[in-house]
Amino acid sequence: MKQLRTGLLTLLLLLGTAVPLFAQDEPEPTGQVSGQITNMTPEGVVPNGLPLMLHAWDQDFNEKLMVESQSTAAGAFQFDDVLWNQGWLYAVMLTVDDVLYFSEPVSLPAGATTLNIEVPIYDKTSSTTAVQVARQHVFFDAAQDGLMVGEIYILSNMGDRTVAGNNGEDTLLSPLQFNLPEGAQNVSFEGNENGRYLLTPSGFIDTAPLRPGEGTGQVVVRYVLPYENGMGYTVAPNWPTNGINFLVPEGIGIALAGDGLSVEGTRDMGDGRQVTIYNYGRIQSGESLNLTLTGDLAVAAAAPVPEMIEVNEPPLIGKNLATAGMILGLFLVGTAVWVYLRSGTEDEEDALAKPDDSFDELVLQIAQLDAAHEQGSLDETMYLHQRENLRQQAQAVLVQKEAG
């Protein structure tokens, strides 16, 4: 009996030591991410001890990794024991003087155990001399109480400093000031959840910083104008504008006319609506384009039923300005128009003016959206809607690249 008991104990010990060899999972591969923060402004310096965040996303742009670190006095940084995945994209983000900066998203080279990432930063300026409008899109449609107008500005900063205002009382909140037509009502903005836009007596300002580069900023504003046959519409840019597209859905009963305005033709919006596109070339700051709108405004038969959307009223500068509240939200203005514009034939110059054509830019927009959501700056529904839209655009770019 004693021998049997001893044999059973020996067998159990052998099994006990053998089982973990089969039950244990292989350790996930890890690597090291290091890099350098560089101030791209001439004679600019890199502050000491900047907090950084390493992000990683999978192919569906789900956040897979967030790791914190801090830079050295020389601007170097290092992340050790980072989870390694060939299918992920990695990027580093940091904030300097209230401006978010980020590296280009990169994937892991085959067999790599280290990854080097460079993060550019810039000094700030309140001067807008380097600001350009790479492209402006103006969309007209029928609203319950007038003419719905949607404007999309694609902004470029051709300088070596981030254009931004200062925080605090009696200081310049932002140098990026936009004009609105007299009589504009129900003014609303895309991406205004954190009070980015402020109304002024003559228009609005965008308090978001404009980093150097082509197409680094996007502004989307919507408003309603009282309509009458033969009314005028004037575009008077504050910065050089490389070109303007005007879009008018067929069936709403109006047409545009103006010196230098050309008709490109019609395109399908993808929802059964045909849109007439008018083009105007480059226009300088201080110049103006005067349009005449003719026809009896009527809701297009093929138009989707408009949906009333509750929007937060942006903070006001001045008194008794535009009221927000319940507005007529047409989703064709804004992101949907942007996706539509991307579907047409483009030359290289147009492609440069459209940041959504860049896969890297889309990934960065997703990352910034995630950061804003984590900070509580975004409504959950709006966050999910915008993120899904960006994710679909990024996947479409990947499919297009693979097909090309």
Secondary structure, DSSP 8 states (H G I E B T S, - for coil): -HHHHHHHHHHHHHHHHHHHHHHS-----EEEEEEEEEE-STT----SS-EEEEEEE-TT--EEEEEEEE--TTSEEEEEEEE--TT-EEEEEEEETTEEEE---EE--TT-SEEEEEEEE--EE---TTEEEEEEEEEEEEETTEEEEEEEEEEEE-SSSEE----STTS-S-S-EEE--TT-EEEEETT-TT--EEEETTEEEE-S-B-SEEEEEEEEEEEEE---TTEEEEE--SS-BS-EEEEEETTS--EEE-TT-EEEEEEE-SSS-EEEEEEE--B-TT--EEEEEES-----TTS---EEEE-----BSSSS----SEEEE-TTTTHHHHHHHHTS---HHHHHT-GGG-HHHHHHHHHHHHHHHHTT-S-HHHHHHHHHHHHHHHHHHHHHHHH-
